Amino acid sequence: MRTIIIVLALVFNGMALFAQTGKELVIGEQPVYKVAKAKGPIIADGKMDEETWKNAEVKTFDYFFRRDEPLEKQRTEFRMLWDEQNIYLFYACEDTSITARETGYDGRPFLDDCAEFFVLPVPDSLYMHFGFEVNVIKAKYDYIVLWQFYNNRSPFIPDYNPDYEVGVTLDGTINNDTDTDKGWTMEYVIPMSVFRGFNTRNLAGTQWAFQAVRQDRNMVDDRFRSTSTLFPTYDIRLDVHPPNRFGLMEFMDN
């Protein structure tokens, strides 16, 4: 089933390229995140206590969006590592009010305090990508997106259902608007095997397109939230998914 879905996505993506009129970022223009190679095993426990994390490049999410009221700019630090088996992600988020309501699989964790990762295992600005979204109580939403495939609509294919691990730590109390929390961390371990149909071997020196996102919801009964991203999206009216606005990860062999 997974292979069929990915093949269909690639076919649809090729058709969609002819329908796009906006400016694309091309190779050489995108910002690049240098992904250091992990020097030992990493456990998805949300603690970043493995020595190898010290080699990861640290980036902050400096692009903030919120339409309904003045936004809050709470700090997020992002790190990424890789090896032949997995991609490793770590989000460290300041948060004065840790909030999550979604508990179901393939629900709406993006309305909660949530860490998101969008990736396309090639370096060009194509119109599909894989999406991973997990809130602080580990409710997952994962999918394939066909960006603006038809009539500017973007189908999300939730039957993707890859197998990956996520660990979370909380410094505060969840869903309590009466106190002040300090923050949370989230650690992903994504197997290379979930990108079946793409090249995942001999990656040193190669580049993939990606975007990393944080959703920040600070009131239990308020469904709106502040959104911050690693790379600029340029037009938030198109949300955070336009793959032609992604940056690049470059796999380092250090």
Steps between C-alpha positions, in 0.01 A plus 500: 500500500776746591685439174183550295422828673853632447501402132164672448628809677800521271285462190257767616790726596643487150165607358460781752830664406348628177220681685719718723564866423673627817874554525685193619814494707761311302814318604753757615240741641369298793644538850685184607504316832814288544397163647783346699532123509407330828788329679305244694145385572225749588189415701179696438441604862496880466808544720790568257737330743706322233846650453459509122235775520781744581606475134164613365458847350264709716243718324211708635157557350506871421196533271171545688142511376161556659201667343240532775685705764852614595726197496729365766861437402607214723843359421550170317837334444531235229764232447533217249735202454507201268651159443442220249191381687323815624447875504498648852320823594500695825273795586561696823211740559447772758134498598320677783180300445534142376178402325366202304149367442532261204547135597401314183724375219485708179295762683591868543811519720596815306243691711706418811857550614649300217829437314480444124742378233441513124750331270554416134792260439634692199659847488267673253178700549242231420133507593466209737647414838472276805359656817548403866310688774500398868359685801641494853285203599634312194187503286632453145385624161709381203423524132608568143408842356436573133544876517243697294439192288171616344319837510753615762383225735753286687393142576640354821530119485483381865526127413879534486534385866880456532658338805717745698574581865442818698598588857380803700598666828293769671619765744165613636139386528298426190163667429512729804452868419547609864875434533818587310689220327858501371487292184520165326726295278425253222734247341423316175668188362383454139627188317634552151275211396187718527617685185459190286531580131773761554874454526604471866846347453840667478345834603819680608530816293144485368212739579130464578235773519326554836324735740475482880204661680372560851138562597455686830158490666485676836135479608314173551175636354662707223547300178721769342874497542823666400700327227877525461725352232866430436487641146283793382178407319458849340120480479329363811165509316627185332576352845835333572489223240619651168792267413645755259580707813682224685863521595752220463666250728847388395623166633851543637752216541690640797 
